[in-house]
Amino acid sequence: MRDSQTLWFPYAQMRGLEIQNEVVRAEGVRLYLRDGRTLVDAIASWWCVIHGYGHPELNAALRAQADDFAHIMLGGLTHAPAQNLADRLVALAPQGLAHVFFADSGSVGMEVAMKMAVQYWKNLGVQGKHAFLSLRHGYHGDTTGVMSLGDPDDGMHRLFSGYLPKQHFVPPPEGMGHGRGEIRRSVDEALSALATALRQHAHEIAAFACEPLLQGAGGFNFYPPAYLAEARRLCDEHGVLLICDEVATGFGRTGTLFACEQAKITPDIMVLGKGLSAGYLGLSATLATDRVFQAFLGDGQDKAFMHGPTFMGNALACAVALASIRIFERDGYLKKVQRIEEILREELLGLRAEAIAETRVFGACGVIEVHEPKAWQGIQAFAGERGVWLRPFDKVVYTMPAYVIDEDDLRRVCQTMRAWFDPG
């Protein structure tokens, strides 16, 4: 690799940084490096490459669409890939989500959701509802608006606290099921805090935003469907919209196509990303109910939704997403996720070591949480020597693999994680 710092890497201190892992080819769940090493990717390129790398059908869909056109603006024009994907997502989504607004990343999709919620109330003539309520330990992206929804005290964007809008936060249930340790906050306690916040602040809150059941980059906290179901009821009671951020959880990660299905609820707004285009191209979808959509209808432009990313509904991305959904359904991916969860439970739950706070598993996500981040310092190189690519952060070492990973490779990933903490 070159020593030039023309390429600025994410979440990394650039002083003295040397990235030795140059990928020259990727196939299935394997990354082939320039130095001759091969690594099993345990985190699917930040959880999006659900079919693995270089899937022939996705490659073919990309090439076929490129032969027609790569991109057409949706300002005053339309095209079949975007319309067909919108139709397909509405057919798959929880009943009632009937309208799709595309953008080019999960973060921007959540920005769309926030703007949609604020303008919804303004279009209805309701004044003052422009704040948001969110869960602690949450993460919704790196752009300015959604950074404000992340945990202001422990989140990765806390250093921007003086710059970001001030939002309201409530604690989620913690220590619930899926192999976790002692319950630290029950569902009832968490719901009591949510009800209090809504009672006190609903007059200024446009929406309650949450990652359903599995909080991702905020620390991989899991919570049960009962909380989400009651949150839906409380939002209705207090006149607040519910936004479900399914960027990480959508397309099977928690064992159902969408996590909110497990609570048998329909959010007012749902955001999809990551697995939507299987890691091929940036794409997100913000889905809304008729109730939300109708508020933007009028005789003039005054109520039109004021957002329009240049690359929204990119034809290449939409074509790949349609092919991805076909593969997901045809090849029984939810059964694959079920088997991944079984293996993760066998391999990770119950692991004990002085450095480990607890282990937990939910769907195709396996987590080892440590007491202090220093406990995993060096694990990336350790795993690399054993042919596994891990990227731990904060207090978490985790795997969220591609759904096509075979049993041997998945056990290899888990056993590598175990070996760091239990060399014997």
C-alpha positions as CSV (number, residue, x, y, z in Angstrom):
1,M,0.0,0.0,0.0
2,R,1.1,3.6,-0.6
3,D,1.9,5.9,2.3
4,S,0.0,8.8,0.7
5,Q,-2.8,10.2,2.8
6,T,-4.9,11.3,-0.1
7,L,-7.5,8.8,1.0
8,W,-9.0,9.8,4.3
9,F,-10.4,6.7,6.2
10,P,-13.5,6.7,8.4
11,Y,-13.5,6.5,12.2
12,A,-9.7,6.4,12.2
13,Q,-6.8,8.5,13.6
14,M,-4.9,9.2,10.4
15,R,-1.6,10.1,12.1
16,G,0.7,7.1,11.5
17,L,-2.2,5.0,10.1
18,E,-1.1,2.2,7.9
19,I,-3.8,0.2,6.2
20,Q,-2.2,-3.1,5.0
21,N,-5.4,-4.8,4.0
22,E,-5.8,-4.0,0.4
23,V,-8.5,-6.0,-1.2
24,V,-7.9,-7.0,-4.8
25,R,-10.9,-9.4,-5.2
26,A,-13.9,-10.5,-3.3
27,E,-16.1,-13.5,-3.8
28,G,-18.7,-15.1,-1.6
29,V,-17.7,-14.3,2.0
30,R,-14.0,-14.1,1.2
31,L,-11.8,-11.0,0.8
32,Y,-8.6,-11.7,-1.2
33,L,-5.8,-9.3,-0.3
34,R,-2.8,-8.1,-2.3
35,D,-0.4,-9.7,0.1
36,G,-1.8,-13.2,-0.7
37,R,-4.0,-13.6,2.4
38,T,-7.6,-14.6,2.3
39,L,-10.1,-13.4,5.0
40,V,-13.6,-14.6,5.8
41,D,-15.6,-11.4,6.1
42,A,-17.4,-11.6,9.5
43,I,-19.3,-8.3,9.1
44,A,-20.4,-8.2,5.5
45,S,-18.9,-4.8,4.8
46,W,-20.9,-3.1,7.6
47,W,-23.8,-5.6,7.3
48,C,-24.9,-4.8,3.8
49,V,-23.4,-7.6,1.6
50,I,-26.2,-10.1,2.5
51,H,-25.6,-12.3,-0.6
52,G,-21.8,-12.2,-0.4
53,Y,-19.5,-10.6,-2.9
54,G,-19.8,-11.0,-6.7
55,H,-23.2,-12.7,-6.8
56,P,-23.6,-13.6,-10.5
57,E,-27.3,-12.7,-10.7
58,L,-26.7,-9.3,-9.1
59,N,-23.8,-8.7,-11.5
60,A,-26.0,-9.6,-14.4
61,A,-28.8,-7.2,-13.2
62,L,-26.2,-4.4,-13.0
63,R,-24.9,-5.0,-16.4
64,A,-28.3,-5.3,-18.0
65,Q,-29.5,-2.1,-16.6
66,A,-26.2,-0.3,-17.5
67,D,-26.9,-1.3,-21.1
68,D,-30.1,0.8,-21.0
69,F,-29.1,3.7,-18.7
70,A,-27.3,4.1,-15.4
71,H,-29.2,7.0,-13.9
72,I,-32.2,9.2,-14.7
73,M,-33.3,12.0,-12.4
74,L,-36.7,11.6,-10.8
75,G,-37.4,15.3,-11.1
76,G,-40.2,15.3,-13.7
77,L,-39.1,11.9,-15.1
78,T,-39.6,8.3,-14.1
79,H,-38.3,4.9,-15.0
80,A,-39.3,1.3,-14.6
81,P,-36.6,0.2,-12.1
82,A,-37.6,2.8,-9.5
83,Q,-41.3,2.3,-10.0
84,N,-41.0,-1.5,-9.9
85,L,-38.9,-1.4,-6.8
86,A,-41.4,0.9,-5.1
87,D,-44.2,-1.4,-5.9
88,R,-42.3,-4.4,-4.6
89,L,-41.4,-2.8,-1.4
90,V,-45.0,-1.7,-0.7
91,A,-46.0,-5.3,-1.3
92,L,-43.4,-6.6,1.2
93,A,-43.7,-4.0,3.9
94,P,-46.0,-4.0,6.9
95,Q,-49.5,-3.4,5.8
96,G,-50.3,0.3,5.4
97,L,-46.9,1.5,4.2
98,A,-47.9,2.5,0.7
99,H,-45.5,5.2,-0.5
100,V,-41.8,5.1,-1.1
101,F,-39.3,8.0,-1.3
102,F,-35.8,6.9,-2.4
103,A,-32.4,8.4,-1.4
104,D,-28.8,7.2,-1.6
105,S,-27.9,6.1,1.9
106,G,-29.5,5.0,5.1
107,S,-28.4,8.2,6.9
108,V,-30.1,10.3,4.2
109,G,-33.1,8.0,4.3
110,M,-33.4,8.9,8.0
111,E,-33.0,12.6,7.2
112,V,-35.9,12.2,4.8
113,A,-37.9,10.6,7.6
114,M,-37.2,13.5,10.0
115,K,-38.0,16.1,7.4
116,M,-41.2,14.2,6.4
117,A,-42.3,14.1,10.1
118,V,-41.7,17.8,10.7
119,Q,-43.4,18.9,7.5
120,Y,-46.3,16.5,8.1
121,W,-47.3,18.5,11.2
122,K,-46.7,21.8,9.5
123,N,-48.9,20.8,6.6
124,L,-51.7,19.9,9.0
125,G,-51.4,23.3,10.6
126,V,-50.1,22.0,13.9
127,Q,-47.4,24.4,15.2
128,G,-44.3,23.6,17.3
129,K,-43.9,19.9,16.6
130,H,-40.3,19.9,15.3
131,A,-38.4,18.0,18.0
132,F,-37.8,14.2,18.2
133,L,-37.8,11.5,20.8
134,S,-35.3,8.7,20.5
135,L,-33.8,5.8,22.4
136,R,-30.5,6.0,24.2
137,H,-27.8,3.7,22.8
138,G,-29.2,4.5,19.3
139,Y,-27.4,5.3,16.1
140,H,-29.1,6.6,13.0
141,G,-26.3,7.8,10.8
142,D,-23.6,10.4,10.4
143,T,-25.4,13.3,8.8
144,T,-26.3,16.3,10.9
145,G,-30.0,15.8,11.5
146,V,-29.7,12.1,12.4
147,M,-26.6,12.6,14.5
148,S,-28.9,14.5,16.9
149,L,-31.0,11.2,17.3
150,G,-27.9,9.3,18.6
151,D,-27.1,9.0,22.3
152,P,-25.9,12.5,23.3
153,D,-23.8,11.2,26.3
154,D,-22.4,7.9,25.1
155,G,-22.9,8.0,21.3
156,M,-20.1,8.3,18.8
157,H,-21.3,11.8,17.9
158,R,-21.2,13.2,21.4
159,L,-18.4,15.6,20.5
160,F,-20.8,17.5,18.3
161,S,-23.3,18.0,21.1
162,G,-23.0,21.8,21.1
163,Y,-23.7,21.9,17.4
164,L,-26.6,19.5,17.1
165,P,-30.3,20.2,17.8
166,K,-31.3,19.1,21.3
167,Q,-33.7,16.1,21.2
168,H,-35.5,14.1,23.9
169,F,-34.2,10.7,24.9
170,V,-35.6,7.7,26.8
171,P,-33.8,4.5,27.9
172,P,-34.7,1.2,26.1
173,P,-35.1,-2.1,27.9
174,E,-31.7,-3.6,28.6
175,G,-30.6,-7.1,29.5
176,M,-33.5,-8.8,27.9
177,G,-33.4,-12.4,26.6
178,H,-31.3,-13.7,23.7
179,G,-28.7,-15.0,26.1
180,R,-28.0,-11.7,27.8
181,G,-27.1,-11.4,31.5
182,E,-29.2,-9.9,34.3
183,I,-32.0,-7.6,33.3
184,R,-30.8,-4.0,33.8
185,R,-34.0,-2.3,32.8
186,S,-37.3,-4.1,32.3
187,V,-39.8,-3.5,29.6
188,D,-42.2,-1.9,32.1
189,E,-39.6,0.5,33.4
190,A,-38.6,1.5,29.9
191,L,-42.2,2.0,28.9
192,S,-42.9,4.1,32.0
193,A,-40.1,6.4,30.9
194,L,-41.4,6.6,27.4
195,A,-45.0,7.3,28.6
196,T,-43.7,10.1,30.8
197,A,-41.7,11.7,28.1
198,L,-44.6,11.6,25.7
199,R,-47.0,13.0,28.3
200,Q,-44.6,15.9,29.0
201,H,-43.3,16.7,25.6
202,A,-45.8,15.4,22.9
203,H,-46.7,19.0,22.1
204,E,-43.2,19.6,20.6
205,I,-42.4,16.1,19.4
206,A,-42.9,15.3,15.7
207,A,-41.9,11.6,16.0
208,F,-40.4,8.9,18.1
209,A,-37.5,7.3,16.2
210,C,-36.1,3.9,17.0
211,E,-34.2,1.0,15.6
212,P,-36.7,-1.8,16.1
213,L,-35.5,-4.6,18.4
214,L,-31.8,-4.5,17.5
215,Q,-29.9,-1.3,18.1
216,G,-26.8,-1.4,15.9
217,A,-23.7,0.9,16.1
218,G,-24.8,2.3,19.4
219,G,-23.7,-0.9,21.1
220,F,-25.9,-3.7,19.9
221,N,-28.6,-3.6,22.6
222,F,-31.5,-5.9,21.9
223,Y,-35.0,-5.4,23.2
224,P,-38.3,-7.4,22.9
225,P,-41.2,-6.9,20.6
226,A,-43.5,-6.1,23.5
227,Y,-41.8,-2.7,24.0
228,L,-42.2,-1.7,20.3
229,A,-45.9,-2.8,20.3
230,E,-46.7,-0.6,23.3
231,A,-44.6,2.3,21.9
232,R,-46.8,2.2,18.8
233,R,-49.9,2.5,21.1
234,L,-48.4,5.3,23.1
235,C,-47.4,7.3,20.0
236,D,-51.0,7.1,18.8
237,E,-52.3,8.1,22.2
238,H,-50.2,11.2,22.3
239,G,-50.3,12.3,18.7
240,V,-46.7,11.5,17.8
241,L,-45.5,9.7,14.6
242,L,-43.5,6.5,14.9
243,I,-40.3,6.1,12.7
244,C,-38.7,2.7,12.5
245,D,-35.1,2.8,11.3
246,E,-34.7,-0.6,9.7
247,V,-31.6,0.3,7.8
248,A,-29.6,-2.4,9.7
249,T,-32.5,-4.7,10.7
250,G,-34.4,-4.8,7.4
251,F,-34.1,-7.8,5.0
252,G,-33.8,-10.5,7.6
253,R,-31.1,-9.6,10.1
254,T,-33.4,-10.2,13.1
255,G,-35.0,-13.3,11.6
256,T,-38.0,-11.7,10.0
257,L,-38.0,-9.7,6.8
258,F,-38.5,-6.5,8.9
259,A,-37.9,-6.4,12.6
260,C,-41.2,-4.5,13.3
261,E,-43.1,-7.5,12.0
262,Q,-42.2,-9.3,15.3
263,A,-44.2,-6.6,17.2
264,K,-47.1,-6.8,14.7
265,I,-47.0,-3.1,14.1
266,T,-46.9,-0.7,11.2
267,P,-44.8,2.4,11.8
268,D,-45.9,5.7,10.2
269,I,-42.5,5.9,8.5
270,M,-40.0,3.1,7.9
271,V,-36.5,3.5,6.5
272,L,-34.6,0.8,4.6
273,G,-30.9,0.7,3.5
274,K,-27.8,-1.6,3.7
275,G,-29.2,-4.9,2.6
276,L,-31.7,-3.2,0.3
277,S,-29.1,-3.1,-2.5
278,A,-26.9,-5.9,-1.1
279,G,-23.8,-3.7,-0.9
280,Y,-23.6,-3.0,-4.6
281,L,-24.6,0.7,-4.6
282,G,-25.9,3.3,-2.2
283,L,-29.7,3.2,-1.9
284,S,-32.3,3.8,0.8
285,A,-36.1,3.8,0.8
286,T,-38.3,5.8,3.2
287,L,-41.7,4.3,3.3
288,A,-44.8,6.2,4.6
289,T,-48.4,5.4,5.3
290,D,-51.4,7.0,3.4
291,R,-52.0,9.1,6.5
292,V,-48.6,10.7,6.2
293,F,-48.7,10.9,2.4
294,Q,-52.1,12.6,2.3
295,A,-50.8,15.5,4.4
296,F,-48.5,16.5,1.5
297,L,-51.3,16.7,-1.1
298,G,-52.8,20.1,-2.2
299,D,-53.6,22.3,-5.1
300,G,-50.2,24.0,-5.2
301,Q,-46.5,23.5,-4.3
302,D,-46.9,24.8,-0.7
303,K,-47.5,21.3,0.7
304,A,-45.1,19.4,-1.6
305,F,-42.3,17.5,0.2
306,M,-39.2,19.6,0.0
307,H,-36.5,17.1,-0.6
308,G,-34.9,15.6,-3.7
309,P,-31.5,13.9,-3.7
310,T,-29.7,13.9,-7.1
311,F,-29.2,10.2,-7.1
312,M,-32.6,9.2,-5.6
313,G,-34.0,6.1,-7.4
314,N,-30.7,5.4,-9.2
315,A,-31.6,2.9,-11.9
316,L,-28.6,0.7,-11.3
317,A,-29.2,0.5,-7.6
318,C,-33.0,-0.2,-8.1
319,A,-32.3,-2.9,-10.6
320,V,-29.8,-4.6,-8.2
321,A,-32.3,-4.3,-5.3
322,L,-35.0,-6.0,-7.3
323,A,-32.7,-8.8,-8.1
324,S,-31.6,-9.0,-4.5
325,I,-35.2,-9.4,-3.3
326,R,-35.9,-12.1,-5.8
327,I,-32.8,-14.1,-4.6
328,F,-33.8,-13.5,-1.0
329,E,-37.3,-14.9,-1.4
330,R,-36.4,-17.7,-3.9
331,D,-33.5,-19.1,-1.8
332,G,-35.2,-19.1,1.5
333,Y,-33.0,-16.6,3.3
334,L,-35.0,-16.5,6.5
335,K,-34.2,-20.1,7.0
336,K,-30.5,-19.3,6.4
337,V,-30.8,-16.6,9.1
338,Q,-32.4,-19.1,11.5
339,R,-29.5,-21.5,11.0
340,I,-27.0,-18.7,11.5
341,E,-28.7,-17.8,14.8
342,E,-28.5,-21.4,16.0
343,I,-24.8,-21.6,15.3
344,L,-24.1,-18.3,16.9
345,R,-25.9,-19.4,20.0
346,E,-24.0,-22.7,20.1
347,E,-20.7,-20.9,19.7
348,L,-20.9,-17.6,21.6
349,L,-23.5,-17.8,24.4
350,G,-22.1,-18.7,27.7
351,L,-18.6,-17.8,26.9
352,R,-16.9,-16.7,30.2
353,A,-13.7,-14.7,30.7
354,E,-12.7,-11.9,33.0
355,A,-12.8,-9.3,30.3
356,I,-16.3,-10.3,29.1
357,A,-19.4,-8.5,30.4
358,E,-21.8,-10.7,28.5
359,T,-22.5,-12.4,25.2
360,R,-25.7,-12.1,23.2
361,V,-27.2,-13.3,19.9
362,F,-30.2,-12.1,17.9
363,G,-30.9,-13.4,14.4
364,A,-27.7,-13.1,12.3
365,C,-25.9,-11.0,14.9
366,G,-23.6,-12.4,17.5
367,V,-22.0,-10.1,20.1
368,I,-19.3,-10.3,22.8
369,E,-19.4,-7.2,25.0
370,V,-16.3,-6.4,27.1
371,H,-16.0,-4.3,30.2
372,E,-13.3,-2.0,28.7
373,P,-12.4,-1.5,25.0
374,K,-8.7,-2.3,25.8
375,A,-9.8,-5.9,26.2
376,W,-10.0,-6.4,22.5
377,Q,-7.0,-4.3,21.4
378,G,-5.1,-6.5,19.0
379,I,-7.9,-8.8,18.1
380,Q,-8.1,-7.6,14.5
381,A,-4.5,-8.7,13.8
382,F,-5.1,-11.9,15.8
383,A,-8.2,-12.7,13.6
384,G,-6.4,-11.8,10.4
385,E,-3.7,-14.3,11.2
386,R,-6.4,-16.9,11.4
387,G,-8.1,-15.8,8.2
388,V,-11.0,-13.8,9.6
389,W,-11.9,-10.1,9.2
390,L,-13.3,-8.5,12.3
391,R,-13.8,-4.8,13.1
392,P,-14.7,-4.4,16.8
393,F,-15.6,-1.0,18.2
394,D,-16.2,0.6,21.6
395,K,-17.0,-2.4,24.0
396,V,-18.2,-4.8,21.3
397,V,-16.7,-7.6,19.3
398,Y,-19.3,-8.9,16.9
399,T,-20.2,-10.7,13.8
400,M,-23.0,-9.9,11.3
401,P,-22.1,-12.1,8.4
402,A,-23.5,-12.5,4.9
403,Y,-26.5,-14.9,4.9
404,V,-24.7,-17.2,2.4
405,I,-21.9,-18.0,4.9
406,D,-21.5,-21.7,5.3
407,E,-21.4,-23.5,8.7
408,D,-17.7,-24.1,8.7
409,D,-16.8,-20.5,7.9
410,L,-19.3,-19.2,10.5
411,R,-17.9,-21.6,13.2
412,R,-14.4,-20.4,12.2
413,V,-15.4,-16.8,12.8
414,C,-16.9,-17.6,16.2
415,Q,-14.0,-19.8,17.3
416,T,-11.6,-17.0,16.4
417,M,-13.6,-14.6,18.6
418,R,-13.6,-17.2,21.4
419,A,-9.9,-17.9,21.1
420,W,-9.0,-14.3,21.8
421,F,-10.8,-14.4,25.1
422,D,-10.2,-18.1,25.9
423,P,-6.8,-19.2,24.4
424,G,-7.1,-22.6,26.2
